[in-house]
């Protein structure tokens, strides 16, 4: 109608949410380089930098970032202790550990402490950004094959003991929950598990939540480690 102005169209929301990242490394040059790389991605925001594990714990509690990039070897409170503390205090914060080695007992300890995965420090910038996005979505930042190689490398003499303990834990699950846990160990997504077992996606999510609660675990990587310790595989 003439003379009647129309309201401007609404401004669409951002296409991608901002992912807050905390960088923890005792080497200031490494911290600077990591922060510079991450600031090149439009959807990432470096909210703080920590020089040791204790500072990382304090800053994570204050900023509650979506993802922490955590160096494993730091003076004082190391990255493994910091990972365990952060995951206990702020479970929504995902931790990706940084290492100069691609298969190391310290990495495995960090994964058992609740880290979402690990990266070597010379990871290319584009792969680093993708890994952080995956971690923020709760997706593991490593493949099941990498997890298996880690376990095989550091298994040592206690392999049988760990296998028996892992199987006892998995036996505490209901039948369908145990089957879902084994599928997680194979690296399958919730959608893939639902299709393979002919159940709804919501049902799979319920089973996954029950698995975390009953096994006192916080993420899929820990479940995969337990399944691999138990030497159990999903049927192809």
C-alpha positions as a Python dict, from the first residue, in 0.01 Angstrom:
ca = {
    (1, 'X'): (0, 0, 0),
    (2, 'X'): (134, 342, -93),
    (3, 'X'): (268, 551, 191),
    (4, 'X'): (320, 255, 423),
    (5, 'X'): (683, 165, 476),
    (6, 'X'): (781, -194, 520),
    (7, 'X'): (1002, -307, 803),
    (8, 'X'): (1353, -406, 695),
    (9, 'X'): (1413, -778, 669),
    (10, 'X'): (1560, -938, 983),
    (11, 'X'): (1935, -979, 997),
    (12, 'X'): (2019, -1347, 962),
    (13, 'X'): (2220, -1505, 1244),
    (14, 'X'): (2588, -1586, 1185),
    (15, 'X'): (2630, -1894, 970),
    (16, 'X'): (2880, -2042, 1215),
    (17, 'X'): (2899, -1997, 1593),
    (18, 'X'): (3218, -1870, 1750),
    (19, 'X'): (3435, -2138, 1910),
    (20, 'X'): (3628, -2008, 2210),
    (21, 'X'): (3975, -2157, 2243),
    (22, 'X'): (4231, -2154, 2525),
    (23, 'X'): (4592, -2221, 2427),
    (24, 'X'): (4818, -2375, 2695),
    (25, 'X'): (5190, -2418, 2628),
    (26, 'X'): (5497, -2325, 2834),
    (27, 'X'): (5682, -2198, 2525),
    (28, 'X'): (5569, -1840, 2451),
    (29, 'X'): (5681, -1869, 2089),
    (30, 'X'): (5464, -2177, 2038),
    (31, 'X'): (5170, -2006, 2209),
    (32, 'X'): (5207, -1702, 1985),
    (33, 'X'): (5226, -1915, 1672),
    (34, 'X'): (4922, -2121, 1764),
    (35, 'X'): (4718, -1814, 1853),
    (36, 'X'): (4811, -1647, 1525),
    (37, 'X'): (4707, -1953, 1325),
    (38, 'X'): (4373, -1983, 1503),
    (39, 'X'): (4289, -1616, 1466),
    (40, 'X'): (4296, -1669, 1091),
    (41, 'X'): (3972, -1871, 1115),
    (42, 'X'): (3657, -1660, 1129),
    (43, 'X'): (3472, -1897, 1363),
    (44, 'X'): (3753, -1937, 1619),
    (45, 'X'): (3836, -1696, 1900),
    (46, 'X'): (4140, -1728, 2127),
    (47, 'X'): (4008, -1616, 2466),
    (48, 'X'): (4323, -1676, 2672),
    (49, 'X'): (4674, -1819, 2677),
    (50, 'X'): (4829, -2019, 2962),
    (51, 'X'): (5194, -2089, 3034),
    (52, 'X'): (5144, -2396, 3253),
    (53, 'X'): (4882, -2643, 3367),
    (54, 'X'): (4782, -2453, 3680),
    (55, 'X'): (4718, -2137, 3481),
    (56, 'X'): (4525, -2339, 3222),
    (57, 'X'): (4296, -2474, 3496),
    (58, 'X'): (4236, -2123, 3633),
    (59, 'X'): (4171, -1967, 3291),
    (60, 'X'): (3947, -2252, 3180),
    (61, 'X'): (3732, -2205, 3490),
    (62, 'X'): (3709, -1832, 3420),
    (63, 'X'): (3651, -1833, 3043),
    (64, 'X'): (3486, -2176, 3003),
    (65, 'X'): (3620, -2217, 2648),
    (66, 'X'): (3477, -2470, 2409),
    (67, 'X'): (3822, -2618, 2340),
    (68, 'X'): (4160, -2615, 2515),
    (69, 'X'): (4477, -2685, 2317),
    (70, 'X'): (4693, -2838, 2589),
    (71, 'X'): (5065, -2909, 2579),
    (72, 'X'): (5136, -3232, 2766),
    (73, 'X'): (5481, -3150, 2903),
    (74, 'X'): (5476, -2833, 3111),
    (75, 'X'): (5656, -2744, 3437),
    (76, 'X'): (5465, -2770, 3763),
    (77, 'X'): (5115, -2891, 3686),
    (78, 'X'): (5151, -3088, 3364),
    (79, 'X'): (4901, -3110, 3082),
    (80, 'X'): (4765, -3448, 3188),
    (81, 'X'): (4675, -3329, 3538),
    (82, 'X'): (4532, -3009, 3393),
    (83, 'X'): (4323, -3208, 3143),
    (84, 'X'): (4176, -3428, 3414),
    (85, 'X'): (4095, -3129, 3636),
    (86, 'X'): (3938, -2922, 3357),
    (87, 'X'): (3726, -3213, 3237),
    (88, 'X'): (3605, -3273, 3593),
    (89, 'X'): (3524, -2908, 3664),
    (90, 'X'): (3393, -2797, 3323),
    (91, 'X'): (3279, -3110, 3135),
    (92, 'X'): (3154, -2906, 2840),
    (93, 'X'): (3511, -2794, 2766),
    (94, 'X'): (3690, -3030, 2528),
    (95, 'X'): (4067, -3074, 2555),
    (96, 'X'): (4296, -3153, 2263),
    (97, 'X'): (4649, -3236, 2374),
    (98, 'X'): (4956, -3125, 2184),
    (99, 'X'): (5270, -3334, 2158),
    (100, 'X'): (5589, -3363, 1960),
    (101, 'X'): (5537, -3739, 1935),
    (102, 'X'): (5268, -3926, 1742),
    (103, 'X'): (5259, -4228, 1974),
    (104, 'X'): (5353, -4179, 2337),
    (105, 'X'): (5245, -4316, 2674),
    (106, 'X'): (5179, -3958, 2790),
    (107, 'X'): (4930, -3911, 2507),
    (108, 'X'): (4746, -4227, 2607),
    (109, 'X'): (4731, -4108, 2969),
    (110, 'X'): (4584, -3778, 2853),
    (111, 'X'): (4318, -3958, 2648),
    (112, 'X'): (4227, -4171, 2948),
    (113, 'X'): (4203, -3848, 3152),
    (114, 'X'): (3932, -3724, 2919),
    (115, 'X'): (4105, -3549, 2631),
    (116, 'X'): (3905, -3550, 2306),
    (117, 'X'): (4217, -3635, 2107),
    (118, 'X'): (4567, -3523, 2026),
    (119, 'X'): (4765, -3340, 1763),
    (120, 'X'): (5135, -3317, 1690),
    (121, 'X'): (5269, -2964, 1713),
    (122, 'X'): (5361, -2946, 1346),
    (123, 'X'): (5003, -3014, 1234),
    (124, 'X'): (4925, -2789, 932),
    (125, 'X'): (4709, -2485, 1020),
    (126, 'X'): (4405, -2598, 818),
    (127, 'X'): (4407, -2940, 985),
    (128, 'X'): (4446, -2778, 1326),
    (129, 'X'): (4138, -2561, 1267),
    (130, 'X'): (3933, -2859, 1148),
    (131, 'X'): (4039, -3060, 1454),
    (132, 'X'): (3927, -2782, 1688),
    (133, 'X'): (3590, -2764, 1513),
    (134, 'X'): (3550, -3139, 1552),
    (135, 'X'): (3644, -3126, 1920),
    (136, 'X'): (3394, -2844, 1983),
    (137, 'X'): (3124, -3071, 1838),
    (138, 'X'): (3225, -3354, 2070),
    (139, 'X'): (3383, -3554, 1791),
    (140, 'X'): (3708, -3745, 1860),
    (141, 'X'): (4021, -3586, 1716),
    (142, 'X'): (4188, -3913, 1618),
    (143, 'X'): (4098, -4227, 1432),
    (144, 'X'): (4035, -4566, 1594),
    (145, 'X'): (4345, -4695, 1414),
    (146, 'X'): (4559, -4430, 1583),
    (147, 'X'): (4411, -4523, 1920),
    (148, 'X'): (4487, -4889, 1858),
    (149, 'X'): (4848, -4813, 1759),
    (150, 'X'): (4892, -4609, 2077),
    (151, 'X'): (4763, -4893, 2291),
    (152, 'X'): (4973, -5152, 2109),
    (153, 'X'): (5287, -4943, 2154),
    (154, 'X'): (5254, -4888, 2528),
    (155, 'X'): (5065, -5202, 2627),
    (156, 'X'): (5355, -5363, 2812),
    (157, 'X'): (5327, -5648, 3059),
    (158, 'X'): (4993, -5538, 3207),
    (159, 'X'): (4799, -5603, 2885),
    (160, 'X'): (4617, -5908, 3024),
    (161, 'X'): (4529, -5728, 3346),
    (162, 'X'): (4388, -5428, 3158),
    (163, 'X'): (4197, -5654, 2920),
    (164, 'X'): (4029, -5842, 3205),
    (165, 'X'): (3945, -5519, 3390),
    (166, 'X'): (3803, -5362, 3074),
    (167, 'X'): (3586, -5664, 3000),
    (168, 'X'): (3447, -5660, 3353),
    (169, 'X'): (3350, -5295, 3310),
    (170, 'X'): (3182, -5360, 2976),
    (171, 'X'): (3000, -5660, 3124),
    (172, 'X'): (2832, -5419, 3367),
    (173, 'X'): (2638, -5271, 3073),
    (174, 'X'): (2306, -5396, 2946),
    (175, 'X'): (2323, -5602, 2629),
    (176, 'X'): (2232, -5323, 2386),
    (177, 'X'): (2452, -5071, 2570),
    (178, 'X'): (2748, -5307, 2542),
    (179, 'X'): (2687, -5350, 2170),
    (180, 'X'): (2675, -4971, 2125),
    (181, 'X'): (2998, -4932, 2324),
    (182, 'X'): (3172, -5181, 2094),
    (183, 'X'): (3045, -4987, 1791),
    (184, 'X'): (3191, -4668, 1941),
    (185, 'X'): (3519, -4856, 1974),
    (186, 'X'): (3501, -4920, 1599),
    (187, 'X'): (3475, -4544, 1540),
    (188, 'X'): (3114, -4544, 1421),
    (189, 'X'): (2888, -4242, 1457),
    (190, 'X'): (2548, -4249, 1627),
    (191, 'X'): (2378, -4249, 1287),
    (192, 'X'): (2587, -4545, 1169),
    (193, 'X'): (2512, -4736, 1490),
    (194, 'X'): (2139, -4669, 1452),
    (195, 'X'): (2142, -4800, 1095),
    (196, 'X'): (2345, -5111, 1179),
    (197, 'X'): (2123, -5207, 1474),
    (198, 'X'): (1792, -5090, 1324),
    (199, 'X'): (1712, -4858, 1613),
    (200, 'X'): (1630, -4489, 1632),
    (201, 'X'): (1895, -4221, 1666),
    (202, 'X'): (1737, -4101, 1993),
    (203, 'X'): (1768, -4453, 2130),
    (204, 'X'): (2137, -4463, 2042),
    (205, 'X'): (2191, -4131, 2218),
    (206, 'X'): (2015, -4268, 2526),
    (207, 'X'): (2244, -4573, 2524),
    (208, 'X'): (2554, -4355, 2484),
    (209, 'X'): (2451, -4139, 2782),
    (210, 'X'): (2393, -4453, 2988),
    (211, 'X'): (2735, -4586, 2889),
    (212, 'X'): (2906, -4266, 3002),
    (213, 'X'): (2720, -4273, 3334),
    (214, 'X'): (2767, -4643, 3415),
    (215, 'X'): (3136, -4647, 3317),
    (216, 'X'): (3209, -4306, 3470),
    (217, 'X'): (3348, -4177, 3139),
    (218, 'X'): (3307, -3840, 2972),
    (219, 'X'): (3360, -3893, 2599),
    (220, 'X'): (3368, -4141, 2312),
    (221, 'X'): (3749, -4161, 2305),
    (222, 'X'): (3752, -4306, 2657),
    (223, 'X'): (3488, -4561, 2555),
    (224, 'X'): (3695, -4656, 2249),
    (225, 'X'): (4006, -4700, 2466),
    (226, 'X'): (3814, -4928, 2701),
    (227, 'X'): (3681, -5138, 2412),
    (228, 'X'): (4030, -5165, 2265),
    (229, 'X'): (4171, -5263, 2606),
    (230, 'X'): (3908, -5537, 2617),
    (231, 'X'): (4021, -5654, 2270),
    (232, 'X'): (3665, -5651, 2142),
    (233, 'X'): (3561, -5564, 1788),
    (234, 'X'): (3225, -5489, 1630),
    (235, 'X'): (3119, -5729, 1359),
    (236, 'X'): (3171, -5584, 1012),
}
